[in-house]
Amino acid sequence: MDDPQLMREIVGALIEDTSRQIGLIEMAIRDQDARRCARLAHYSRGACGNCGANAAAAVLLQLERQAAEGSMAGCLESLKALAREVDRLRAASEPRG
């Protein structure tokens, strides 16, 4: 994009939405609801992929597959990796000055 301000806004919205989804996925894991976990991961994966957050999208794909297999322990580990990716995105999107 040629508009850095617009890009910051898009990334900011992605970070906010993905952070909210992390909380929802965490609740699904706690409830042992693999189906809801997979659905939430799928939704977030699409948003991340559309915005070019490919590392986060890859983690979400893994999480989605783990949920489909019923591996809630794996989902929890992937969720931790996703949180790290969101933190990395947040740091990279902060204005440098």
SEFIZA-3560 file (N, C-alpha, C; in Angstrom, 3 decimals):
REM SEFIZA-3560
<numar><xx>0.841</xx><yy>-1.184</yy><zz>0.000</zz><atom>N</atom></numar>
<numar><xx>0.000</xx><yy>0.000</yy><zz>0.000</zz><atom>CA</atom></numar>
<numar><xx>0.880</xx><yy>1.239</yy><zz>0.000</zz><atom>C</atom></numar>
<numar><xx>0.402</xx><yy>2.236</yy><zz>-0.684</zz><atom>N</atom></numar>
<numar><xx>1.138</xx><yy>3.498</yy><zz>-0.738</zz><atom>CA</atom></numar>
<numar><xx>0.689</xx><yy>4.469</yy><zz>0.334</zz><atom>C</atom></numar>
<numar><xx>-0.241</xx><yy>4.064</yy><zz>1.202</zz><atom>N</atom></numar>
<numar><xx>-0.764</xx><yy>4.939</yy><zz>2.241</zz><atom>CA</atom></numar>
<numar><xx>-0.442</xx><yy>4.345</yy><zz>3.614</zz><atom>C</atom></numar>
<numar><xx>0.681</xx><yy>4.784</yy><zz>4.205</zz><atom>N</atom></numar>
<numar><xx>1.099</xx><yy>4.206</yy><zz>5.489</zz><atom>CA</atom></numar>
<numar><xx>0.053</xx><yy>4.368</yy><zz>6.594</zz><atom>C</atom></numar>
<numar><xx>-0.640</xx><yy>5.489</yy><zz>6.606</zz><atom>N</atom></numar>
<numar><xx>-1.661</xx><yy>5.707</yy><zz>7.637</zz><atom>CA</atom></numar>
<numar><xx>-2.799</xx><yy>4.697</yy><zz>7.487</zz><atom>C</atom></numar>
<numar><xx>-3.251</xx><yy>4.476</yy><zz>6.281</zz><atom>N</atom></numar>
<numar><xx>-4.314</xx><yy>3.501</yy><zz>6.040</zz><atom>CA</atom></numar>
<numar><xx>-3.849</xx><yy>2.105</yy><zz>6.433</zz><atom>C</atom></numar>
<numar><xx>-2.615</xx><yy>1.778</yy><zz>6.098</zz><atom>N</atom></numar>
<numar><xx>-2.076</xx><yy>0.464</yy><zz>6.447</zz><atom>CA</atom></numar>
<numar><xx>-2.041</xx><yy>0.294</yy><zz>7.963</zz><atom>C</atom></numar>
<numar><xx>-1.619</xx><yy>1.341</yy><zz>8.700</zz><atom>N</atom></numar>
<numar><xx>-1.609</xx><yy>1.270</yy><zz>10.165</zz><atom>CA</atom></numar>
<numar><xx>-3.012</xx><yy>1.047</yy><zz>10.707</zz><atom>C</atom></numar>
<numar><xx>-4.002</xx><yy>1.705</yy><zz>10.106</zz><atom>N</atom></numar>
<numar><xx>-5.390</xx><yy>1.532</yy><zz>10.542</zz><atom>CA</atom></numar>
<numar><xx>-5.871</xx><yy>0.102</yy><zz>10.296</zz><atom>C</atom></numar>
<numar><xx>-5.545</xx><yy>-0.446</yy><zz>9.145</zz><atom>N</atom></numar>
<numar><xx>-5.952</xx><yy>-1.818</yy><zz>8.817</zz><atom>CA</atom></numar>
<numar><xx>-5.282</xx><yy>-2.806</yy><zz>9.765</zz><atom>C</atom></numar>
<numar><xx>-3.995</xx><yy>-2.641</yy><zz>9.967</zz><atom>N</atom></numar>
<numar><xx>-3.272</xx><yy>-3.544</yy><zz>10.866</zz><atom>CA</atom></numar>
<numar><xx>-3.794</xx><yy>-3.381</yy><zz>12.294</zz><atom>C</atom></numar>
<numar><xx>-4.079</xx><yy>-2.152</yy><zz>12.698</zz><atom>N</atom></numar>
<numar><xx>-4.640</xx><yy>-1.923</yy><zz>14.030</zz><atom>CA</atom></numar>
<numar><xx>-5.968</xx><yy>-2.626</yy><zz>14.216</zz><atom>C</atom></numar>
<numar><xx>-6.822</xx><yy>-2.549</yy><zz>13.205</zz><atom>N</atom></numar>
<numar><xx>-8.120</xx><yy>-3.242</yy><zz>13.272</zz><atom>CA</atom></numar>
<numar><xx>-7.921</xx><yy>-4.753</yy><zz>13.310</zz><atom>C</atom></numar>
<numar><xx>-6.964</xx><yy>-5.248</yy><zz>12.543</zz><atom>N</atom></numar>
<numar><xx>-6.667</xx><yy>-6.684</yy><zz>12.543</zz><atom>CA</atom></numar>
<numar><xx>-6.188</xx><yy>-7.132</yy><zz>13.924</zz><atom>C</atom></numar>
<numar><xx>-5.289</xx><yy>-6.360</yy><zz>14.512</zz><atom>N</atom></numar>
<numar><xx>-4.774</xx><yy>-6.691</yy><zz>15.844</zz><atom>CA</atom></numar>
<numar><xx>-5.905</xx><yy>-6.699</yy><zz>16.860</zz><atom>C</atom></numar>
<numar><xx>-6.755</xx><yy>-5.711</yy><zz>16.810</zz><atom>N</atom></numar>
<numar><xx>-7.877</xx><yy>-5.631</yy><zz>17.747</zz><atom>CA</atom></numar>
<numar><xx>-8.823</xx><yy>-6.822</yy><zz>17.576</zz><atom>C</atom></numar>
<numar><xx>-9.171</xx><yy>-7.126</yy><zz>16.344</zz><atom>N</atom></numar>
<numar><xx>-10.084</xx><yy>-8.238</yy><zz>16.081</zz><atom>CA</atom></numar>
<numar><xx>-9.451</xx><yy>-9.574</yy><zz>16.463</zz><atom>C</atom></numar>
<numar><xx>-8.200</xx><yy>-9.771</yy><zz>16.096</zz><atom>N</atom></numar>
<numar><xx>-7.541</xx><yy>-11.032</yy><zz>16.399</zz><atom>CA</atom></numar>
<numar><xx>-7.359</xx><yy>-11.202</yy><zz>17.907</zz><atom>C</atom></numar>
<numar><xx>-7.077</xx><yy>-10.118</yy><zz>18.601</zz><atom>N</atom></numar>
<numar><xx>-6.967</xx><yy>-10.182</yy><zz>20.062</zz><atom>CA</atom></numar>
<numar><xx>-8.290</xx><yy>-10.608</yy><zz>20.681</zz><atom>C</atom></numar>
<numar><xx>-9.371</xx><yy>-10.090</yy><zz>20.165</zz><atom>N</atom></numar>
<numar><xx>-10.705</xx><yy>-10.478</yy><zz>20.639</zz><atom>CA</atom></numar>
<numar><xx>-10.959</xx><yy>-11.963</yy><zz>20.332</zz><atom>C</atom></numar>
<numar><xx>-10.555</xx><yy>-12.399</yy><zz>19.159</zz><atom>N</atom></numar>
<numar><xx>-10.738</xx><yy>-13.799</yy><zz>18.775</zz><atom>CA</atom></numar>
<numar><xx>-9.900</xx><yy>-14.730</yy><zz>19.657</zz><atom>C</atom></numar>
<numar><xx>-8.719</xx><yy>-14.269</yy><zz>20.068</zz><atom>N</atom></numar>
<numar><xx>-7.888</xx><yy>-15.078</yy><zz>20.963</zz><atom>CA</atom></numar>
<numar><xx>-8.662</xx><yy>-15.387</yy><zz>22.236</zz><atom>C</atom></numar>
<numar><xx>-9.333</xx><yy>-14.385</yy><zz>22.782</zz><atom>N</atom></numar>
<numar><xx>-10.144</xx><yy>-14.612</yy><zz>23.980</zz><atom>CA</atom></numar>
<numar><xx>-11.263</xx><yy>-15.601</yy><zz>23.737</zz><atom>C</atom></numar>
<numar><xx>-11.911</xx><yy>-15.504</yy><zz>22.589</zz><atom>N</atom></numar>
<numar><xx>-13.007</xx><yy>-16.419</yy><zz>22.266</zz><atom>CA</atom></numar>
<numar><xx>-12.492</xx><yy>-17.842</yy><zz>22.031</zz><atom>C</atom></numar>
<numar><xx>-11.356</xx><yy>-17.951</yy><zz>21.362</zz><atom>N</atom></numar>
<numar><xx>-10.757</xx><yy>-19.274</yy><zz>21.135</zz><atom>CA</atom></numar>
<numar><xx>-10.340</xx><yy>-19.885</yy><zz>22.469</zz><atom>C</atom></numar>
<numar><xx>-9.787</xx><yy>-19.066</yy><zz>23.333</zz><atom>N</atom></numar>
<numar><xx>-9.397</xx><yy>-19.561</yy><zz>24.653</zz><atom>CA</atom></numar>
<numar><xx>-10.602</xx><yy>-20.123</yy><zz>25.406</zz><atom>C</atom></numar>
<numar><xx>-11.732</xx><yy>-19.428</yy><zz>25.326</zz><atom>N</atom></numar>
<numar><xx>-12.948</xx><yy>-19.934</yy><zz>25.972</zz><atom>CA</atom></numar>
<numar><xx>-13.397</xx><yy>-21.243</yy><zz>25.335</zz><atom>C</atom></numar>
<numar><xx>-13.310</xx><yy>-21.354</yy><zz>24.018</zz><atom>N</atom></numar>
<numar><xx>-13.689</xx><yy>-22.593</yy><zz>23.331</zz><atom>CA</atom></numar>
<numar><xx>-12.788</xx><yy>-23.747</yy><zz>23.772</zz><atom>C</atom></numar>
<numar><xx>-11.510</xx><yy>-23.466</yy><zz>23.922</zz><atom>N</atom></numar>
<numar><xx>-10.583</xx><yy>-24.504</yy><zz>24.384</zz><atom>CA</atom></numar>
<numar><xx>-10.936</xx><yy>-24.912</yy><zz>25.811</zz><atom>C</atom></numar>
<numar><xx>-11.164</xx><yy>-23.927</yy><zz>26.650</zz><atom>N</atom></numar>
<numar><xx>-11.522</xx><yy>-24.216</yy><zz>28.039</zz><atom>CA</atom></numar>
<numar><xx>-12.799</xx><yy>-25.051</yy><zz>28.123</zz><atom>C</atom></numar>
<numar><xx>-13.753</xx><yy>-24.765</yy><zz>27.226</zz><atom>N</atom></numar>
<numar><xx>-15.014</xx><yy>-25.510</yy><zz>27.186</zz><atom>CA</atom></numar>
<numar><xx>-14.896</xx><yy>-26.839</yy><zz>26.442</zz><atom>C</atom></numar>
<numar><xx>-13.689</xx><yy>-27.125</yy><zz>25.913</zz><atom>N</atom></numar>
<numar><xx>-13.453</xx><yy>-28.340</yy><zz>25.124</zz><atom>CA</atom></numar>
<numar><xx>-14.377</xx><yy>-28.402</yy><zz>23.903</zz><atom>C</atom></numar>
<numar><xx>-14.642</xx><yy>-27.239</yy><zz>23.311</zz><atom>N</atom></numar>
<numar><xx>-15.526</xx><yy>-27.132</yy><zz>22.156</zz><atom>CA</atom></numar>
<numar><xx>-14.679</xx><yy>-27.019</yy><zz>20.888</zz><atom>C</atom></numar>
<numar><xx>-14.261</xx><yy>-28.153</yy><zz>20.376</zz><atom>N</atom></numar>
<numar><xx>-13.371</xx><yy>-28.191</yy><zz>19.217</zz><atom>CA</atom></numar>
<numar><xx>-14.027</xx><yy>-27.574</yy><zz>17.982</zz><atom>C</atom></numar>
<numar><xx>-15.293</xx><yy>-27.791</yy><zz>17.817</zz><atom>N</atom></numar>
<numar><xx>-15.998</xx><yy>-27.264</yy><zz>16.637</zz><atom>CA</atom></numar>
<numar><xx>-15.981</xx><yy>-25.726</yy><zz>16.633</zz><atom>C</atom></numar>
<numar><xx>-16.292</xx><yy>-25.126</yy><zz>17.777</zz><atom>N</atom></numar>
<numar><xx>-16.283</xx><yy>-23.655</yy><zz>17.879</zz><atom>CA</atom></numar>
<numar><xx>-14.859</xx><yy>-23.134</yy><zz>17.721</zz><atom>C</atom></numar>
<numar><xx>-13.907</xx><yy>-23.831</yy><zz>18.301</zz><atom>N</atom></numar>
<numar><xx>-12.505</xx><yy>-23.446</yy><zz>18.188</zz><atom>CA</atom></numar>
<numar><xx>-12.074</xx><yy>-23.423</yy><zz>16.718</zz><atom>C</atom></numar>
<numar><xx>-12.415</xx><yy>-24.451</yy><zz>15.984</zz><atom>N</atom></numar>
<numar><xx>-12.060</xx><yy>-24.524</yy><zz>14.565</zz><atom>CA</atom></numar>
<numar><xx>-12.735</xx><yy>-23.409</yy><zz>13.770</zz><atom>C</atom></numar>
<numar><xx>-13.977</xx><yy>-23.132</yy><zz>14.071</zz><atom>N</atom></numar>
<numar><xx>-14.707</xx><yy>-22.074</yy><zz>13.362</zz><atom>CA</atom></numar>
<numar><xx>-14.078</xx><yy>-20.703</yy><zz>13.616</zz><atom>C</atom></numar>
<numar><xx>-13.745</xx><yy>-20.427</yy><zz>14.868</zz><atom>N</atom></numar>
<numar><xx>-13.115</xx><yy>-19.151</yy><zz>15.209</zz><atom>CA</atom></numar>
<numar><xx>-11.743</xx><yy>-19.015</yy><zz>14.570</zz><atom>C</atom></numar>
<numar><xx>-10.978</xx><yy>-20.097</yy><zz>14.583</zz><atom>N</atom></numar>
<numar><xx>-9.655</xx><yy>-20.075</yy><zz>13.956</zz><atom>CA</atom></numar>
<numar><xx>-9.776</xx><yy>-19.827</yy><zz>12.453</zz><atom>C</atom></numar>
<numar><xx>-10.756</xx><yy>-20.457</yy><zz>11.836</zz><atom>N</atom></numar>
<numar><xx>-10.976</xx><yy>-20.283</yy><zz>10.397</zz><atom>CA</atom></numar>
<numar><xx>-11.301</xx><yy>-18.824</yy><zz>10.071</zz><atom>C</atom></numar>
<numar><xx>-12.187</xx><yy>-18.234</yy><zz>10.845</zz><atom>N</atom></numar>
<numar><xx>-12.563</xx><yy>-16.826</yy><zz>10.644</zz><atom>CA</atom></numar>
<numar><xx>-11.322</xx><yy>-15.932</yy><zz>10.745</zz><atom>C</atom></numar>
<numar><xx>-10.559</xx><yy>-16.117</yy><zz>11.818</zz><atom>N</atom></numar>
<numar><xx>-9.390</xx><yy>-15.268</yy><zz>12.033</zz><atom>CA</atom></numar>
<numar><xx>-8.311</xx><yy>-15.508</yy><zz>10.983</zz><atom>C</atom></numar>
<numar><xx>-8.179</xx><yy>-16.743</yy><zz>10.548</zz><atom>N</atom></numar>
<numar><xx>-7.183</xx><yy>-17.067</yy><zz>9.517</zz><atom>CA</atom></numar>
<numar><xx>-7.480</xx><yy>-16.293</yy><zz>8.240</zz><atom>C</atom></numar>
<numar><xx>-8.739</xx><yy>-16.220</yy><zz>7.867</zz><atom>N</atom></numar>
<numar><xx>-9.111</xx><yy>-15.474</yy><zz>6.672</zz><atom>CA</atom></numar>
<numar><xx>-8.775</xx><yy>-14.000</yy><zz>6.793</zz><atom>C</atom></numar>
<numar><xx>-9.074</xx><yy>-13.421</yy><zz>7.936</zz><atom>N</atom></numar>
<numar><xx>-8.786</xx><yy>-12.003</yy><zz>8.153</zz><atom>CA</atom></numar>
<numar><xx>-7.282</xx><yy>-11.748</yy><zz>8.110</zz><atom>C</atom></numar>
<numar><xx>-6.511</xx><yy>-12.596</yy><zz>8.776</zz><atom>N</atom></numar>
<numar><xx>-5.056</xx><yy>-12.429</yy><zz>8.775</zz><atom>CA</atom></numar>
<numar><xx>-4.485</xx><yy>-12.611</yy><zz>7.372</zz><atom>C</atom></numar>
<numar><xx>-4.944</xx><yy>-13.622</yy><zz>6.681</zz><atom>N</atom></numar>
<numar><xx>-4.468</xx><yy>-13.864</yy><zz>5.324</zz><atom>CA</atom></numar>
<numar><xx>-4.777</xx><yy>-12.713</yy><zz>4.389</zz><atom>C</atom></numar>
<numar><xx>-5.963</xx><yy>-12.148</yy><zz>4.516</zz><atom>N</atom></numar>
<numar><xx>-6.357</xx><yy>-11.031</yy><zz>3.657</zz><atom>CA</atom></numar>
<numar><xx>-5.529</xx><yy>-9.780</yy><zz>3.906</zz><atom>C</atom></numar>
<numar><xx>-4.989</xx><yy>-9.648</yy><zz>5.113</zz><atom>N</atom></numar>
<numar><xx>-4.196</xx><yy>-8.466</yy><zz>5.462</zz><atom>CA</atom></numar>
<numar><xx>-2.697</xx><yy>-8.702</yy><zz>5.337</zz><atom>C</atom></numar>
<numar><xx>-2.298</xx><yy>-9.894</yy><zz>4.924</zz><atom>N</atom></numar>
<numar><xx>-0.887</xx><yy>-10.185</yy><zz>4.741</zz><atom>CA</atom></numar>
<numar><xx>-0.160</xx><yy>-10.611</yy><zz>6.005</zz><atom>C</atom></numar>
<numar><xx>-0.903</xx><yy>-10.926</yy><zz>7.055</zz><atom>N</atom></numar>
<numar><xx>-0.291</xx><yy>-11.418</yy><zz>8.300</zz><atom>CA</atom></numar>
<numar><xx>-0.131</xx><yy>-12.928</yy><zz>8.155</zz><atom>C</atom></numar>
<numar><xx>0.783</xx><yy>-13.317</yy><zz>7.287</zz><atom>N</atom></numar>
<numar><xx>0.913</xx><yy>-14.716</yy><zz>6.888</zz><atom>CA</atom></numar>
<numar><xx>1.367</xx><yy>-15.633</yy><zz>8.014</zz><atom>C</atom></numar>
<numar><xx>2.242</xx><yy>-15.159</yy><zz>8.893</zz><atom>N</atom></numar>
<numar><xx>2.696</xx><yy>-16.008</yy><zz>10.003</zz><atom>CA</atom></numar>
<numar><xx>1.527</xx><yy>-16.301</yy><zz>10.941</zz><atom>C</atom></numar>
<numar><xx>0.718</xx><yy>-15.295</yy><zz>11.237</zz><atom>N</atom></numar>
<numar><xx>-0.454</xx><yy>-15.500</yy><zz>12.095</zz><atom>CA</atom></numar>
<numar><xx>-1.448</xx><yy>-16.426</yy><zz>11.393</zz><atom>C</atom></numar>
<numar><xx>-1.632</xx><yy>-16.242</yy><zz>10.102</zz><atom>N</atom></numar>
<numar><xx>-2.555</xx><yy>-17.105</yy><zz>9.353</zz><atom>CA</atom></numar>
<numar><xx>-2.083</xx><yy>-18.557</yy><zz>9.381</zz><atom>C</atom></numar>
<numar><xx>-0.775</xx><yy>-18.777</yy><zz>9.310</zz><atom>N</atom></numar>
<numar><xx>-0.238</xx><yy>-20.141</yy><zz>9.356</zz><atom>CA</atom></numar>
<numar><xx>-0.489</xx><yy>-20.781</yy><zz>10.719</zz><atom>C</atom></numar>
<numar><xx>-0.319</xx><yy>-20.009</yy><zz>11.776</zz><atom>N</atom></numar>
<numar><xx>-0.601</xx><yy>-20.530</yy><zz>13.118</zz><atom>CA</atom></numar>
<numar><xx>-2.080</xx><yy>-20.870</yy><zz>13.243</zz><atom>C</atom></numar>
<numar><xx>-2.925</xx><yy>-20.011</yy><zz>12.702</zz><atom>N</atom></numar>
<numar><xx>-4.373</xx><yy>-20.253</yy><zz>12.775</zz><atom>CA</atom></numar>
<numar><xx>-4.778</xx><yy>-21.472</yy><zz>11.961</zz><atom>C</atom></numar>
<numar><xx>-4.116</xx><yy>-21.713</yy><zz>10.840</zz><atom>N</atom></numar>
<numar><xx>-4.394</xx><yy>-22.924</yy><zz>10.064</zz><atom>CA</atom></numar>
<numar><xx>-4.043</xx><yy>-24.156</yy><zz>10.900</zz><atom>C</atom></numar>
<numar><xx>-2.901</xx><yy>-24.111</yy><zz>11.549</zz><atom>N</atom></numar>
<numar><xx>-2.502</xx><yy>-25.214</yy><zz>12.424</zz><atom>CA</atom></numar>
<numar><xx>-3.522</xx><yy>-25.399</yy><zz>13.542</zz><atom>C</atom></numar>
<numar><xx>-3.943</xx><yy>-24.306</yy><zz>14.152</zz><atom>N</atom></numar>
<numar><xx>-4.923</xx><yy>-24.372</yy><zz>15.229</zz><atom>CA</atom></numar>
<numar><xx>-6.240</xx><yy>-24.962</yy><zz>14.725</zz><atom>C</atom></numar>
<numar><xx>-6.656</xx><yy>-24.532</yy><zz>13.558</zz><atom>N</atom></numar>
<numar><xx>-7.897</xx><yy>-25.036</yy><zz>12.965</zz><atom>CA</atom></numar>
<numar><xx>-7.806</xx><yy>-26.554</yy><zz>12.734</zz><atom>C</atom></numar>
<numar><xx>-6.682</xx><yy>-27.002</yy><zz>12.232</zz><atom>N</atom></numar>
<numar><xx>-6.496</xx><yy>-28.440</yy><zz>11.987</zz><atom>CA</atom></numar>
<numar><xx>-6.451</xx><yy>-29.225</yy><zz>13.297</zz><atom>C</atom></numar>
<numar><xx>-5.781</xx><yy>-28.670</yy><zz>14.299</zz><atom>N</atom></numar>
<numar><xx>-5.722</xx><yy>-29.342</yy><zz>15.599</zz><atom>CA</atom></numar>
<numar><xx>-7.121</xx><yy>-29.462</yy><zz>16.199</zz><atom>C</atom></numar>
<numar><xx>-7.910</xx><yy>-28.410</yy><zz>16.079</zz><atom>N</atom></numar>
<numar><xx>-9.276</xx><yy>-28.454</yy><zz>16.600</zz><atom>CA</atom></numar>
<numar><xx>-10.087</xx><yy>-29.509</yy><zz>15.857</zz><atom>C</atom></numar>
<numar><xx>-9.917</xx><yy>-29.578</yy><zz>14.544</zz><atom>N</atom></numar>
<numar><xx>-10.650</xx><yy>-30.576</yy><zz>13.758</zz><atom>CA</atom></numar>
<numar><xx>-10.273</xx><yy>-31.996</yy><zz>14.173</zz><atom>C</atom></numar>
<numar><xx>-9.032</xx><yy>-32.165</yy><zz>14.635</zz><atom>N</atom></numar>
<numar><xx>-8.579</xx><yy>-33.480</yy><zz>15.109</zz><atom>CA</atom></numar>
<numar><xx>-8.927</xx><yy>-33.714</yy><zz>16.574</zz><atom>C</atom></numar>
<numar><xx>-9.454</xx><yy>-32.685</yy><zz>17.233</zz><atom>N</atom></numar>
<numar><xx>-9.818</xx><yy>-32.806</yy><zz>18.644</zz><atom>CA</atom></numar>
<numar><xx>-8.653</xx><yy>-32.652</yy><zz>19.600</zz><atom>C</atom></numar>
<numar><xx>-7.536</xx><yy>-32.129</yy><zz>19.134</zz><atom>N</atom></numar>
<numar><xx>-6.348</xx><yy>-31.945</yy><zz>19.975</zz><atom>CA</atom></numar>
<numar><xx>-6.415</xx><yy>-30.586</yy><zz>20.667</zz><atom>C</atom></numar>
<numar><xx>-7.115</xx><yy>-30.545</yy><zz>21.780</zz><atom>N</atom></numar>
<numar><xx>-7.275</xx><yy>-29.271</yy><zz>22.473</zz><atom>CA</atom></numar>
<numar><xx>-5.966</xx><yy>-28.823</yy><zz>23.118</zz><atom>C</atom></numar>
<numar><xx>-5.116</xx><yy>-29.750</yy><zz>23.534</zz><atom>N</atom></numar>
<numar><xx>-3.798</xx><yy>-29.384</yy><zz>24.072</zz><atom>CA</atom></numar>
<numar><xx>-2.965</xx><yy>-28.715</yy><zz>22.973</zz><atom>C</atom></numar>
<numar><xx>-3.032</xx><yy>-29.261</yy><zz>21.762</zz><atom>N</atom></numar>
<numar><xx>-2.339</xx><yy>-28.647</yy><zz>20.631</zz><atom>CA</atom></numar>
<numar><xx>-2.892</xx><yy>-27.268</yy><zz>20.329</zz><atom>C</atom></numar>
<numar><xx>-4.213</xx><yy>-27.133</yy><zz>20.427</zz><atom>N</atom></numar>
<numar><xx>-4.847</xx><yy>-25.835</yy><zz>20.198</zz><atom>CA</atom></numar>
<numar><xx>-4.329</xx><yy>-24.795</yy><zz>21.184</zz><atom>C</atom></numar>
<numar><xx>-4.173</xx><yy>-25.194</yy><zz>22.422</zz><atom>N</atom></numar>
<numar><xx>-3.695</xx><yy>-24.270</yy><zz>23.448</zz><atom>CA</atom></numar>
<numar><xx>-2.276</xx><yy>-23.803</yy><zz>23.127</zz><atom>C</atom></numar>
<numar><xx>-1.431</xx><yy>-24.711</yy><zz>22.689</zz><atom>N</atom></numar>
<numar><xx>-0.061</xx><yy>-24.323</yy><zz>22.310</zz><atom>CA</atom></numar>
<numar><xx>-0.075</xx><yy>-23.394</yy><zz>21.101</zz><atom>C</atom></numar>
<numar><xx>-0.918</xx><yy>-23.683</yy><zz>20.126</zz><atom>N</atom></numar>
<numar><xx>-1.022</xx><yy>-22.820</yy><zz>18.950</zz><atom>CA</atom></numar>
<numar><xx>-1.573</xx><yy>-21.455</yy><zz>19.324</zz><atom>C</atom></numar>
<numar><xx>-2.482</xx><yy>-21.426</yy><zz>20.276</zz><atom>N</atom></numar>
<numar><xx>-3.044</xx><yy>-20.149</yy><zz>20.724</zz><atom>CA</atom></numar>
<numar><xx>-1.946</xx><yy>-19.280</yy><zz>21.338</zz><atom>C</atom></numar>
<numar><xx>-1.051</xx><yy>-19.886</yy><zz>22.085</zz><atom>N</atom></numar>
<numar><xx>0.081</xx><yy>-19.141</yy><zz>22.655</zz><atom>CA</atom></numar>
<numar><xx>0.962</xx><yy>-18.587</yy><zz>21.542</zz><atom>C</atom></numar>
<numar><xx>1.185</xx><yy>-19.387</yy><zz>20.506</zz><atom>N</atom></numar>
<numar><xx>1.980</xx><yy>-18.926</yy><zz>19.364</zz><atom>CA</atom></numar>
<numar><xx>1.274</xx><yy>-17.780</yy><zz>18.642</zz><atom>C</atom></numar>
<numar><xx>-0.049</xx><yy>-17.867</yy><zz>18.549</zz><atom>N</atom></numar>
<numar><xx>-0.817</xx><yy>-16.791</yy><zz>17.914</zz><atom>CA</atom></numar>
<numar><xx>-0.686</xx><yy>-15.501</yy><zz>18.717</zz><atom>C</atom></numar>
<numar><xx>-0.762</xx><yy>-15.591</yy><zz>20.027</zz><atom>N</atom></numar>
<numar><xx>-0.612</xx><yy>-14.399</yy><zz>20.866</zz><atom>CA</atom></numar>
<numar><xx>0.751</xx><yy>-13.749</yy><zz>20.638</zz><atom>C</atom></numar>
<numar><xx>1.786</xx><yy>-14.567</yy><zz>20.486</zz><atom>N</atom></numar>
<numar><xx>3.117</xx><yy>-14.019</yy><zz>20.203</zz><atom>CA</atom></numar>
<numar><xx>3.141</xx><yy>-13.314</yy><zz>18.847</zz><atom>C</atom></numar>
<numar><xx>2.469</xx><yy>-13.898</yy><zz>17.851</zz><atom>N</atom></numar>
<numar><xx>2.420</xx><yy>-13.269</yy><zz>16.522</zz><atom>CA</atom></numar>
<numar><xx>1.670</xx><yy>-11.931</yy><zz>16.577</zz><atom>C</atom></numar>
<numar><xx>0.601</xx><yy>-11.877</yy><zz>17.341</zz><atom>N</atom></numar>
<numar><xx>-0.146</xx><yy>-10.616</yy><zz>17.475</zz><atom>CA</atom></numar>
<numar><xx>0.721</xx><yy>-9.571</yy><zz>18.166</zz><atom>C</atom></numar>
<numar><xx>1.461</xx><yy>-9.972</yy><zz>19.178</zz><atom>N</atom></numar>
<numar><xx>2.378</xx><yy>-9.040</yy><zz>19.841</zz><atom>CA</atom></numar>
<numar><xx>3.435</xx><yy>-8.535</yy><zz>18.867</zz><atom>C</atom></numar>
<numar><xx>3.917</xx><yy>-9.436</yy><zz>18.014</zz><atom>N</atom></numar>
<numar><xx>4.918</xx><yy>-9.041</yy><zz>17.014</zz><atom>CA</atom></numar>
<numar><xx>4.325</xx><yy>-8.044</yy><zz>16.016</zz><atom>C</atom></numar>
<numar><xx>3.107</xx><yy>-8.300</yy><zz>15.584</zz><atom>N</atom></numar>
<numar><xx>2.420</xx><yy>-7.371</yy><zz>14.675</zz><atom>CA</atom></numar>
<numar><xx>2.212</xx><yy>-6.015</yy><zz>15.337</zz><atom>C</atom></numar>
<numar><xx>1.803</xx><yy>-6.048</yy><zz>16.594</zz><atom>N</atom></numar>
<numar><xx>1.566</xx><yy>-4.807</yy><zz>17.339</zz><atom>CA</atom></numar>
<numar><xx>2.861</xx><yy>-3.985</yy><zz>17.399</zz><atom>C</atom></numar>
<numar><xx>3.963</xx><yy>-4.636</yy><zz>17.737</zz><atom>N</atom></numar>
<numar><xx>5.243</xx><yy>-3.934</yy><zz>17.827</zz><atom>CA</atom></numar>
<numar><xx>5.672</xx><yy>-3.380</yy><zz>16.467</zz><atom>C</atom></numar>
<numar><xx>5.469</xx><yy>-4.152</yy><zz>15.421</zz><atom>N</atom></numar>
<numar><xx>5.873</xx><yy>-3.723</yy><zz>14.080</zz><atom>CA</atom></numar>
<numar><xx>5.003</xx><yy>-2.586</yy><zz>13.563</zz><atom>C</atom></numar>
<numar><xx>3.791</xx><yy>-2.475</yy><zz>14.069</zz><atom>N</atom></numar>
<numar><xx>2.885</xx><yy>-1.441</yy><zz>13.548</zz><atom>CA</atom></numar>
<numar><xx>2.976</xx><yy>-0.128</yy><zz>14.302</zz><atom>C</atom></numar>
<numar><xx>3.711</xx><yy>-0.115</yy><zz>15.416</zz><atom>N</atom></numar>
<numar><xx>3.835</xx><yy>1.106</yy><zz>16.188</zz><atom>CA</atom></numar>
<numar><xx>4.682</xx><yy>2.121</yy><zz>15.405</zz><atom>C</atom></numar>
<numar><xx>4.241</xx><yy>3.378</yy><zz>15.437</zz><atom>N</atom></numar>
<numar><xx>5.011</xx><yy>4.417</yy><zz>14.719</zz><atom>CA</atom></numar>
<numar><xx>6.425</xx><yy>4.494</yy><zz>15.272</zz><atom>C</atom></numar>
<numar><xx>7.331</xx><yy>4.664</yy><zz>14.381</zz><atom>N</atom></numar>
<numar><xx>8.735</xx><yy>4.798</yy><zz>14.784</zz><atom>CA</atom></numar>
<numar><xx>9.072</xx><yy>6.270</yy><zz>14.816</zz><atom>C</atom></numar>
<numar><xx>9.772</xx><yy>6.638</yy><zz>15.822</zz><atom>N</atom></numar>
<numar><xx>10.044</xx><yy>8.053</yy><zz>15.885</zz><atom>CA</atom></numar>
<numar><xx>11.281</xx><yy>8.360</yy><zz>16.525</zz><atom>C</atom></numar>
//
